[in-house]
Amino acid sequence: HETIAQYPGRLDTPPLAYIKPGKP
C-alpha cells in the first residue's frame, strides 16, 4: 500500500483531507 503523502489523490482509506490536494 502506497503512502498517501507520496501519492495524493487516491481514494483508498485515507481521509478526504489527504485526498483533496490530489482529487477535489
C-alpha positions as CSV (number, residue, x, y, z in Angstrom):
1,H,0.0,0.0,0.0
2,E,1.4,3.4,-1.0
3,T,1.8,6.3,1.3
4,I,-0.9,8.9,0.6
5,A,1.6,11.6,1.4
6,Q,3.6,10.5,-1.6
7,Y,0.6,9.6,-3.8
8,P,-2.2,12.1,-3.1
9,G,-5.5,11.8,-4.9
10,R,-6.1,8.2,-4.3
11,L,-9.4,7.1,-2.9
12,D,-8.3,4.1,-0.8
13,T,-8.6,4.6,3.0
14,P,-7.1,8.0,4.0
15,P,-9.4,10.9,5.0
16,L,-10.7,13.4,2.5
17,A,-8.2,15.9,3.9
18,Y,-5.4,13.9,2.2
19,I,-7.4,13.1,-0.9
20,K,-8.4,16.8,-1.5
21,P,-5.0,18.0,-2.8
22,G,-4.9,15.4,-5.5
23,K,-8.6,14.9,-6.2
24,P,-11.1,17.6,-5.4
